[in-house]
Amino acid sequence: MNLLALILLMLAGGGIAWVSERFNPKAPQWVALFVLLLAGFWVYGLWVSGDGPIYAETKFAWIPRFGISVYLSLDGLSLMLVALTLFLGVVAIASSWTEIRERTGFFQFNLIWTLAGLVGVFAALDLFLFFLFWEVMLIPMYFLIAIWGHENRGYAAMKFFLFTQASGLLMLLAIVALVYQNYATSGVLTFDYQALLGAEIDPDIAFWIMLGFFIAFVVKLPGVPFHTWLPDAHTQAPTAGSVILAGVMLKTGAYGLIRFVVPLFPEAALDFRWPAMVLGAVSVIYGGYMAFSQSDFKRLVAYSSVSHMGFVLLGVFAWNQLALQGSIVQMLAHGFSSAALFMLAGALQERLHTREMSDMGGLWVRAPRMGVITLFFVVASLGMPGLGTFVGEFLVLLGAFQVDVTVTVAAAIGIVFAAVYSLSLMQRSFQGPPNTNVETMADFGLREMSVMLVMALALVWLGIFPQAVLEMAAPSLASMGVGAP
């Protein structure tokens, strides 16, 4: 199976899941699960038997008149993010197993098509194809929020779509400008990423094109001040939507910064290094502060994502191997921890019909398994040594310290905020005196515990043995001009 076949399999699987609802309301879930497991086994086979730095590649002409091709490639960085996408897709299906009771076929269709778009984003090395997949993942996510979301889902879905669509159009303008400038100097019309590396572009023009890419990716990251769509989208999205949004979709912004912004515009991007690193530090601190001030469980976790992804932005523009390796580990670790916390938030809302932590309290007594799992992922979120988040943040700060001490010290304050809001979440929801309005609450069953334990083991593995990830990412970074620290 080549990469194009993998994506087509997922697109076709989404259509079959939609149609299968006519025969059995539960059939779409099983079809979607089968499709993702099949895709996941293929990716796992690449991981264990592939010979890097390129694990899979598909390339052929598509619209040769305009230099557009189907160019899909998986190096170590892309392969890890595709694997994360498929795994969290399974988590999303598991989290929606009992939550989604209406139009289950169309729900699974939109979920699988969102995941297919994400796989395409991480694999595409033709900029036109990259933009196409960038748009493919947005529309089904809009429907997931608008149809199956909560009380203010219409507003949240529209805000999500407007922010991401506007930034996507800005990226399209930047892509066209880059291709045109390269054509003007080389006489070759192409959207091929490899051909555009090292394109001779006037430095002043290169800066503005770079800025277009930067804004588009930082909106998706999201970084301050482009983050305002995220809390509303997360709060109103169904649990599966939040899992994919936080666990994977935010990573497309970070991936774009690493893969496109700095390698395509090395001088312009590094000239912009200080403002970008300051935005990263501000995102860390502001996201942590806002998380602490929330009373809504999901909204707190949403703002914590702004803080955690601020470390990624800081590490990318430090642009040395330590910081970039830390950013990649942080992306993976945040994918697991945020997905787990949003799944917990969805489970609480399904049981208690509220997200307000003031309506909780003392839940450990009624649901001890859920309490233990929440404590683990809360500790992971605050950066406990031995878990993946600690490794990511430590490497980012170590690499950024070599570039700008003041900004790094400011960002390190965010770790203090993380401890405060994480432990506050635990105290307000599961500790303290039990809320007398909550008499009984179902604890996690086998389905939920199995998924949570796998994500917990992944975080422990990242924290104890990150070398496997670092070694897989190293050739990708070397190809982008990042040498040893």
Steps between C-alpha positions, in 0.01 A plus 500: 500500500646838402423828675232608256327163543511547878323835477248369245432205730411739781281716274318195368471358852331819614244465221434135585455591868239759402305256282523215753272685742206393282561138603595542865537815716817352656658393170668839425710476818625152411571598139694810607694299758587232244621760247723674755642174632579387145674831426674486837642151438643619167667799666629277780651273238682798350623600845653162591622389158555825312848623419519874557544783448208457252259227609250531214461722194250547219563749220349553157391795285149630562465837321836527319408824324519679837772284652258329740560137596374242743805492727451315827792400720552374853827569677547442873319817607203444269476132588475572873228759446303272267523221759379743768209601274382144444539403865306801626240427233439168676486687833244740351280211385524339844407829670193541278378141537212587732500880469384522137155350453364694202622497140787272596584426137548864406696555822749223418519623141607846615740358757676273249518772234655738754762235577562438129562872451743499792693205359521686169629817670781307670593313181462762221817653356328678212381836635177499296420149625589609854251785478235264360533265798512801734152593376373140500553467875317826587154443353420166671631637830261793458211252466617300803478813715190653339282186505613297803640778719351647814278800580692770304624272226390721210701799621806288582492317166470822301781664697723198444426498128549874448835508683639194330359581156633857507844377602480228234430757229796703625715189467370445144604854407842433652533174305409668171739788571783256578439298184481817288820644645681174439366491143615858441859416598537139380249476214359180654136486603469253785330443834752231598631558853845360422534722193395809695760448772774753442295703250661836425253762623553866580550519882228764546246294305610180674424657839139577409443157345650339810271710718197372308600140569585585862163658578310214336684241708495695826123543471471120492765446770348721656721773637408829663338721367343262242371250756151630576318241284643208697325520842157535338563219250627263767227581749217447253642210298394142570762296682631334184532842334698636794728194499588549132512879523741511794683175443576537130359805323699748707812306401446596135593856593817387675583264214457782248741722692763225512456367147427814300558835671864477604636264229337697214594841641804444723628856505160669531385256769811537711479880465152458650633270773470735798136608444401137439674378816339781700158393367583145609589614853190722519284206390650282773434755775166635375360154430597384849353807667173470309479128571515564875217754480253257337217320677404288197699173486532496120581869477782458751650218295459709183701790641762256626548396136583860410766494772649166399513584130676826590801285590490353149505848343789598726695190404444528126643851478791421729584276198766277646484126538431497873206740474353337190528151645324635808225652285438166328486309829269769639268463200471126554468520879239775481308292247460218753445711812253748348301223331473319833392812690235586241375142510474536878310826459260335257448203732419735790257701290328184376454382859434829682360715216731785602853620439508737799748387761294676768234232437751221555722447805584175678448291187790270593274330756239421236734421209845396629625364166413828332670686785826306463505556124428871541780535755746332265422725205487811721850415621606439140361838396700687763824342377590232754848349439477153354215592267510627142395859566798554730746379235346726235492814714848439643660460156316808367618713791854362474519582129328838532737597784786488249322762288327741740534469877235760592224352284585150622481600866164669435366185332622287791257688724227324306599174668396655833162595350463143371540361850245746638222447245555123474483436872211746530305297242562184698404661831180661376369196315616185678616613845336703777158439651265298274224697332175384656319552168707217349377183667634239257726505197610216276874437507715426196428165341727268302474700175600831656763355732669312215536814289621706796761244604646485149537881495652493848753237391586712195580798725713284728684360198567852369625605842721199571624417151474807275808394306291307246308815409813715498679258266202480265468880484874568456523420124195718431658792683832441326326519162371844604850620585497441875824344616618365832470737798 
